[in-house]
């Protein structure tokens, strides 16, 4: 029962910061000015904005890709993420700030070839 209470508190806390972050973005005010006007800690808001914008590990899902038709492959790390080249003709480059949904769609298309 204590876990449910903690989950509820976390949810309210998250919604509190999400609402302030959205309001600040709509207001056109700088983060610092918005925080001053709403008696919020600038550093706490910056931290929460960064934390809430990071993809959650719970939401990240790995998708199996069949490799039967792959005869050669190269995987190299690049400064912006990972680049995969299949059969010297198909390439996938995933940057540090990739969209998991977009990658999923690309992999689905490749899987159905």
C-alpha positions as CSV (number, residue, x, y, z in Angstrom):
1,X,0.0,0.0,0.0
2,X,2.9,2.3,0.7
3,X,4.1,1.8,-2.9
4,X,0.8,3.0,-4.2
5,X,1.1,6.2,-2.1
6,X,4.6,6.8,-3.4
7,X,3.5,6.2,-7.0
8,X,0.7,8.7,-6.5
9,X,3.1,11.3,-5.0
10,X,5.6,10.7,-7.9
11,X,2.8,11.1,-10.4
12,X,1.6,14.4,-8.8
13,X,5.2,15.6,-8.6
14,X,5.8,14.8,-12.3
15,X,2.6,16.5,-13.3
16,X,3.5,19.5,-11.3
17,X,6.8,20.0,-13.2
18,X,5.3,19.0,-16.6
19,X,2.6,21.7,-16.1
20,X,5.2,24.4,-15.2
21,X,7.5,23.4,-18.1
22,X,4.6,23.7,-20.6
23,X,3.5,26.9,-19.1
24,X,7.0,28.4,-19.2
25,X,7.3,27.4,-22.9
26,X,4.0,28.9,-23.8
27,X,4.6,32.1,-21.8
28,X,7.5,33.3,-23.9
29,X,9.4,34.1,-20.7
30,X,12.9,32.9,-20.1
31,X,13.2,30.0,-17.7
32,X,14.8,32.3,-15.1
33,X,12.1,34.9,-15.3
34,X,9.3,32.3,-15.2
35,X,10.9,30.8,-12.1
36,X,11.2,34.2,-10.4
37,X,7.5,35.0,-11.1
38,X,6.3,31.6,-9.9
39,X,8.7,31.3,-6.9
40,X,10.3,28.2,-8.3
41,X,14.0,27.1,-8.1
42,X,15.6,27.7,-11.5
43,X,18.0,24.8,-10.9
44,X,15.2,22.4,-9.9
45,X,13.2,23.4,-13.0
46,X,16.2,22.9,-15.3
47,X,16.9,19.5,-13.7
48,X,13.3,18.4,-14.0
49,X,13.0,19.6,-17.6
50,X,16.1,17.6,-18.6
51,X,14.9,14.6,-16.6
52,X,11.4,14.6,-18.2
53,X,12.8,15.1,-21.7
54,X,15.0,12.0,-21.5
55,X,13.5,8.9,-22.9
56,X,12.4,6.5,-20.2
57,X,14.2,3.2,-20.0
58,X,10.8,1.6,-19.2
59,X,9.4,2.9,-22.5
60,X,12.4,1.8,-24.6
61,X,11.7,-1.5,-26.4
62,X,14.1,-3.6,-28.4
63,X,12.8,-5.1,-31.6
64,X,14.3,-8.2,-33.1
65,X,15.5,-7.9,-36.7
66,X,16.0,-11.1,-38.7
67,X,19.5,-11.4,-40.1
68,X,19.0,-14.3,-42.6
69,X,19.6,-12.2,-45.7
70,X,22.5,-10.2,-44.3
71,X,25.8,-11.4,-45.7
72,X,28.0,-8.6,-44.6
73,X,27.6,-5.9,-42.0
74,X,29.6,-3.1,-40.4
75,X,28.8,-1.4,-37.1
76,X,30.8,1.6,-36.2
77,X,30.3,4.2,-33.5
78,X,30.2,7.8,-34.7
79,X,30.3,10.9,-32.5
80,X,26.6,11.3,-32.8
81,X,25.6,7.8,-32.0
82,X,25.7,4.5,-34.0
83,X,25.8,3.8,-37.7
84,X,25.0,0.3,-39.1
85,X,25.6,-0.6,-42.8
86,X,24.1,-3.8,-44.1
87,X,25.4,-5.5,-47.2
88,X,27.3,-2.3,-48.2
89,X,24.0,-0.8,-49.4
90,X,21.6,-0.2,-46.5
91,X,22.6,2.1,-43.7
92,X,21.0,3.1,-40.5
93,X,22.4,5.9,-38.4
94,X,21.1,6.5,-34.9
95,X,22.0,9.8,-33.3
96,X,22.2,10.3,-29.6
97,X,18.8,12.0,-29.5
98,X,17.0,9.6,-31.9
99,X,13.3,9.0,-31.8
100,X,12.6,5.4,-30.7
101,X,9.3,5.5,-32.7
102,X,11.1,6.5,-35.9
103,X,13.7,3.8,-35.5
104,X,10.9,1.2,-34.8
105,X,9.2,2.2,-38.1
106,X,12.4,1.9,-40.1
107,X,13.2,-1.5,-38.6
108,X,9.6,-2.7,-39.4
109,X,10.0,-1.6,-43.0
110,X,13.4,-3.4,-43.3
111,X,12.0,-6.5,-41.6
112,X,9.1,-6.8,-44.0
113,X,11.4,-6.6,-47.1
